[in-house]
């Protein structure tokens, strides 16, 4: 568990300029990333002394050039105004493939080339070709494995969480968290049903969905989302919006989740009572809600807690981990979030950490607040998960107080 409560103001001030520079740099990534993703492996695999036969070099270079041009075009057609699912699948798959190929061209290709040179392995051409086949083989294995990881039903991750203010009557409350299902161009209706079956087997008191249900409108992805209506909980099923809802008519998703029997916690709360003790279960809209222009949509913690007894423990649902700064300032006991996907395709997690305070798991913020960040139940875009497995999370809340004897 990471404790961030002792971060000094001076350190925060020193990091602020660095973060702002990083954010400025991020603006240019969409322009330079496609070139780097395709040009670097093309150079490493084809043009660093391999001396392939001319037809191989020409065909290989043409394939990389096709990827460089085709990937952004397919993604624009798939995720832009046209919303063509087939184009989205092609573009997303090319994006994931190029990222893995780029990563291992550098992380494996360069060190392996140096190692073979030091070991004086044959001629330069042989060393270069060994590097090419090693990188291609590693990429193929990781993509196959990553695809299987992305498409499988997530494993259940159990976490016991002790909340100092939780009453003894609520000890052992079972909270199941699913998030970032991202129903999208690849039809996952059967996968959705199997996820819900897994959730039901956990016999939860409370089931939470912390947003990013789908990529696309509720009308378009309805068939994939409908199995969420079969989820069972002894107390409540609650939901908050994620940033992707605000790309796809968020109010439609709020309405559909209500129709499916989920309680949308849009800057409001409900009370969970057991054994004479009470837990406040609150939720806020995603932090991008206000900029969406939708009337009444914004992340409003004060509104979510309006009327709640300040002495009661609070479980807060907020899609993005970075909302924890506000949660900690208000003394929230536990925040549940998603959004990060655990990086989804390693080593993308380094970029995620530029924007978010936590990547996955349980972390400590401020004097009292715990944050649990899920790696997500589904996947966004590229149908791959590499060293960032999906999860269905079972959180068992524990009280430090012993029940009083009758």
C-alpha positions in Angstrom: 0.0 0.0 0.0 1.4 3.4 -1.0 1.2 6.2 1.5 1.1 9.6 -0.1 0.1 11.5 3.1 3.6 12.8 3.9 4.2 14.6 0.6 5.6 18.0 1.4 4.2 21.2 -0.2 7.7 22.1 -1.5 7.9 18.9 -3.3 4.5 19.5 -4.9 5.5 23.0 -6.0 8.7 21.6 -7.5 6.8 19.0 -9.4 4.2 21.4 -10.8 6.4 22.9 -13.5 7.6 19.5 -14.6 4.0 18.2 -14.9 3.0 21.3 -16.9 5.9 20.7 -19.3 4.9 17.0 -19.7 1.3 18.0 -20.4 2.4 20.4 -23.1 4.5 17.7 -24.6 1.5 15.4 -24.6 -0.3 17.7 -27.0 2.1 16.8 -29.7 2.0 13.0 -29.2 -0.9 12.4 -31.6 1.2 14.0 -34.4 4.6 12.3 -33.8 3.4 9.0 -32.3 2.3 7.3 -35.5 5.6 8.1 -37.2 7.7 6.8 -34.3 5.5 3.7 -33.8 6.1 2.6 -37.4 9.4 4.1 -38.4 11.5 2.9 -35.5 10.7 -0.8 -35.9 11.0 -0.5 -39.7 14.5 0.8 -39.3 15.5 -1.7 -36.6 14.1 -4.8 -38.4 14.9 -4.0 -42.0 17.5 -1.3 -42.4 20.3 -1.9 -39.8 22.5 -4.3 -41.7 20.2 -7.2 -42.3 20.9 -7.1 -46.1 17.6 -8.8 -46.9 16.9 -9.7 -50.5 15.6 -6.6 -52.3 12.0 -7.9 -52.6 11.9 -8.6 -48.8 13.1 -5.1 -48.0 10.7 -3.5 -50.4 7.7 -5.5 -49.2 8.6 -5.0 -45.6 9.0 -1.3 -46.0 5.8 -1.0 -47.9 3.9 -2.8 -45.1 5.3 -0.4 -42.5 4.3 2.6 -44.7 0.9 1.1 -45.1 0.5 0.8 -41.4 1.7 4.4 -40.9 -0.9 5.7 -43.3 -3.7 3.2 -42.6 -3.7 3.3 -38.8 -4.7 6.9 -38.3 -7.1 6.8 -41.3 -8.9 3.7 -39.9 -9.1 5.3 -36.4 -10.6 8.5 -37.7 -13.2 6.6 -39.7 -13.8 4.3 -36.7 -13.9 6.8 -33.9 -14.7 10.0 -35.7 -18.1 11.1 -37.0 -18.6 8.0 -39.2 -18.3 5.6 -36.3 -17.6 2.6 -38.6 -17.0 -0.4 -36.3 -14.9 -2.3 -38.9 -12.6 0.6 -39.4 -12.3 1.0 -35.6 -11.3 -2.7 -35.2 -8.6 -2.3 -37.9 -7.3 1.0 -36.5 -7.3 -0.2 -32.9 -5.6 -3.5 -33.8 -2.9 -1.7 -35.8 -2.4 0.7 -32.9 -1.8 -2.2 -30.4 0.4 -4.1 -32.8 2.6 -1.0 -33.6 3.0 -0.2 -29.9 4.2 -3.7 -29.0 6.5 -3.8 -32.0 7.9 -0.4 -31.2 8.4 -1.3 -27.6 10.3 -4.5 -28.2 12.3 -3.2 -31.1 13.9 -0.9 -28.6 13.8 -2.9 -25.3 14.9 -6.2 -26.9 16.3 -5.3 -30.3 19.0 -2.7 -29.1 20.3 -4.7 -26.1 20.3 -8.0 -28.0 22.3 -6.4 -30.9 24.9 -5.1 -28.3 25.1 -8.5 -26.6 25.6 -10.3 -29.9 28.3 -7.8 -30.8 30.1 -8.2 -27.5 29.9 -12.0 -27.9 31.3 -11.7 -31.4 28.5 -13.7 -33.0 29.3 -14.3 -36.6 29.0 -11.4 -39.0 27.1 -8.1 -38.6 24.4 -9.3 -41.1 23.8 -12.5 -39.0 23.5 -10.4 -35.8 21.0 -8.0 -37.4 18.8 -10.9 -38.7 18.9 -12.6 -35.3 17.6 -9.4 -33.7 14.8 -9.1 -36.4 13.5 -12.6 -35.8 13.8 -12.3 -32.0 11.7 -9.1 -32.0 9.1 -10.4 -34.4 8.8 -13.7 -32.4 8.4 -11.8 -29.1 5.9 -9.5 -30.6 3.8 -12.3 -32.0 3.8 -14.2 -28.7 2.8 -11.1 -26.7 0.1 -10.1 -29.1 -1.4 -13.6 -29.1 -1.2 -13.8 -25.3 -2.5 -10.2 -24.9 -5.5 -10.9 -27.1 -6.4 -13.9 -25.1 -6.0 -11.9 -21.9 -8.3 -9.1 -23.2 -11.1 -11.4 -24.4 -11.3 -13.7 -21.4 -13.6 -13.2 -18.4 -11.5 -11.4 -15.8 -10.2 -13.2 -12.7 -11.6 -12.2 -9.4 -9.3 -10.2 -7.2 -10.2 -10.2 -3.5 -9.0 -7.4 -1.3 -9.8 -7.0 2.4 -10.0 -3.2 3.3 -10.1 -2.1 6.9 -11.9 1.2 7.5 -11.3 2.7 10.9 -14.7 4.3 11.1 -16.7 1.3 9.9 -19.1 0.0 12.5 -19.0 -3.6 13.7 -22.4 -4.3 12.2 -21.0 -3.7 8.7 -17.9 -5.8 9.1 -17.6 -8.3 6.2 -19.8 -6.2 3.8 -19.0 -7.6 0.3 -18.5 -4.9 -2.4 -18.0 -6.0 -6.0 -16.4 -3.5 -8.4 -16.6 -3.7 -12.2 -15.5 -0.8 -14.4 -14.3 0.1 -17.8 -16.3 -2.6 -19.6 -15.9 -0.6 -22.8 -18.5 -2.4 -24.9 -17.5 -1.4 -28.4 -16.8 -2.4 -32.1 -16.0 -6.0 -31.2 -19.3 -7.5 -30.1 -18.9 -8.9 -26.6 -22.5 -9.7 -25.7 -21.6 -13.3 -24.6 -18.6 -12.0 -22.7 -20.8 -9.5 -20.9 -23.2 -12.2 -19.8 -20.3 -14.3 -18.5 -18.9 -11.4 -16.5 -22.3 -10.9 -14.9 -22.5 -14.6 -14.0 -19.1 -14.3 -12.3 -20.3 -11.3 -10.4 -23.4 -13.0 -9.2 -21.4 -16.0 -7.9 -19.7 -13.6 -5.5 -22.9 -13.0 -3.5 -22.2 -9.3 -3.1 -24.1 -6.9 -0.8 -23.2 -4.0 -3.1 -22.1 -4.0 -6.8 -20.5 -0.9 -8.3 -19.8 0.1 -11.8 -17.5 3.1 -11.9 -18.0 4.1 -15.5 -16.8 3.8 -19.1 -19.5 1.3 -19.9 -19.0 1.5 -23.6 -17.6 3.3 -26.6 -20.7 4.4 -28.5 -24.2 5.5 -27.6 -26.5 3.5 -25.3 -28.7 2.8 -28.3 -25.8 1.4 -30.3 -24.3 -0.8 -27.6 -27.5 -1.7 -25.9 -27.3 -5.4 -26.7 -23.9 -5.7 -25.0 -25.0 -3.8 -21.9 -28.3 -5.5 -21.3 -26.7 -8.4 -19.4 -25.9 -5.9 -16.7 -29.6 -6.0 -15.8 -29.0 -9.6 -14.5 -26.5 -8.6 -11.9 -27.6 -9.3 -8.4 -26.8 -7.7 -5.0 -28.5 -8.0 -1.7 -28.5 -4.2 -1.0 -27.8 -2.1 -4.2 -26.3 -1.8 -7.6 -24.8 1.6 -8.1 -23.2 3.4 -11.1 -21.3 6.6 -11.9 -20.3 8.0 -15.3 -16.9 7.8 -16.8 -15.2 10.1 -19.3 -16.2 7.8 -22.3 -19.9 8.3 -21.5 -19.4 12.0 -22.3 -18.1 11.1 -25.8 -21.3 9.1 -26.4 -24.5 10.9 -25.1 -24.0 10.4 -21.4 -27.6 10.9 -20.4 -28.6 8.0 -22.6 -26.3 5.7 -20.5 -27.6 7.1 -17.2 -31.1 6.4 -18.4 -30.3 2.9 -19.6 -28.6 1.9 -16.4 -31.6 3.1 -14.5 -33.8 1.0 -16.8 -31.6 -2.0 -16.1 -32.1 -1.6 -12.3 -28.9 0.2 -11.4 -28.9 3.3 -9.2 -27.1 6.1 -10.9 -25.3 8.1 -8.2 -25.0 11.4 -10.0 -23.7 13.6 -7.2 -25.9 12.0 -4.6 -25.7 9.2 -2.0 -27.7 6.3 -0.5 -27.3 4.7 2.9 -26.4 1.0 3.5 -27.5 -0.2 6.9 -26.7 -3.4 8.7 -26.5 -4.5 12.4 -27.3 -1.0 13.6 -24.5 0.7 11.7 -24.6 2.8 8.5 -22.3 3.3 5.5 -22.8 6.3 3.2 -22.4 5.2 -0.5 -21.9 8.3 -2.6 -21.0 8.9 -6.3 -20.0 11.8 -8.5 -20.0 12.4 -12.2 -16.7 12.1 -14.0 -14.4 15.1 -13.8 -14.9 15.7 -17.6 -18.6 16.0 -17.1 -18.8 19.8 -16.8 -16.8 20.5 -19.9 -19.2 18.2 -21.9 -21.8 20.9 -21.9 -24.6 18.6 -20.7 -26.9 20.5 -18.3 -26.5 19.3 -14.7 -23.5 17.1 -15.3 -20.4 17.9 -13.2 -18.4 16.3 -10.4 -19.9 17.8 -7.3 -18.7 16.1 -4.1 -20.5 18.5 -1.7 -23.8 17.7 -3.5 -23.1 14.0 -3.3 -22.7 14.2 0.5 -25.5 16.8 1.1 -27.5 15.6 4.1 -25.2 12.8 5.1 -24.1 12.5 8.7 -20.4 13.7 8.7 -19.7 11.1 11.4 -20.6 8.2 9.2 -18.0 6.4 7.0 -18.2 7.2 3.3 -17.6 4.9 0.3 -17.2 7.1 -2.8 -17.5 6.1 -6.4 -15.5 8.4 -8.8 -14.3 7.2 -12.2 -10.8 8.7 -12.2 -8.3 8.2 -9.4 -7.2 11.8 -9.6 -10.5 12.8 -7.9 -8.9 11.4 -4.7 -7.3 14.8 -4.0 -10.8 16.2 -3.4 -11.9 13.1 -1.6 -9.0 13.2 0.8 -9.6 16.9 1.5 -13.2 16.0 2.6 -12.0 13.0 4.6 -13.7 10.3 2.5 -12.9 6.8 3.9 -12.7 4.8 0.6 -12.8 5.9 -3.0 -13.3 3.3 -5.8 -12.1 4.2 -9.3 -11.1 2.7 -12.6 -10.0 4.6 -15.8 -6.3 3.5 -15.8 -6.7 0.0 -17.1 -3.4 -0.7 -15.3 -1.8 0.7 -18.4 -3.4 -2.1 -20.5 -0.3 -2.6 -22.7 3.0 -2.4 -20.9 4.9 -0.1 -20.7 2.1 2.4 -21.3 1.6 2.7 -17.6 4.4 5.2 -17.4 2.3 7.6 -19.5 -0.8 6.9 -17.4 1.1 7.9 -14.2 1.7 11.4 -15.7 -2.0 12.0 -15.4 -3.1 9.9 -12.5 -1.9 9.4 -8.9 -2.4 5.7 -8.9 -2.2 2.9 -11.4 -3.8 -0.1 -9.7 -4.5 -1.5 -6.3 -4.9 0.1 -2.9 -3.2 3.4 -1.9 -3.4 5.8 1.0 -4.0 9.5 0.5 -4.2 12.3 3.1 -4.8 11.4 6.7 -7.7 9.0 6.3 -8.6 8.3 2.7 -8.0 5.0 0.9 -8.2 4.7 -2.9 -8.8 1.4 -4.7 -8.0 1.6 -8.4 -9.2 -1.2 -10.6 -7.3 -2.3 -13.7 -10.7 -2.5 -15.4 -13.0 -5.3 -16.5 -12.8 -4.8 -20.2 -10.4 -3.1 -22.6 -10.3 0.1 -24.6 -9.3 0.3 -28.3 -6.6 -2.3 -29.0 -7.9 -5.7 -28.1 -4.8 -6.6 -26.1 -3.7 -6.7 -22.5 0.0 -7.1 -21.9 1.2 -7.4 -18.3 -2.0 -5.6 -17.1 -4.6 -8.2 -16.5 -8.3 -7.3 -16.2 -10.2 -7.8 -13.0 -13.5 -8.2 -11.2 -12.8 -6.9 -7.7 -14.3 -8.2 -4.5 -13.6 -5.8 -1.7 -14.5 -7.1 1.8 -14.8 -4.1 4.2 -13.5 -4.8 7.7 -14.2 -2.9 10.9 -11.6 -2.6 13.6 -14.4 -2.6 16.2 -15.5 -5.8 18.0 -19.2 -6.4 18.2 -20.6 -5.7 21.6 -21.9 -8.6 23.6 -25.7 -8.7 24.2 
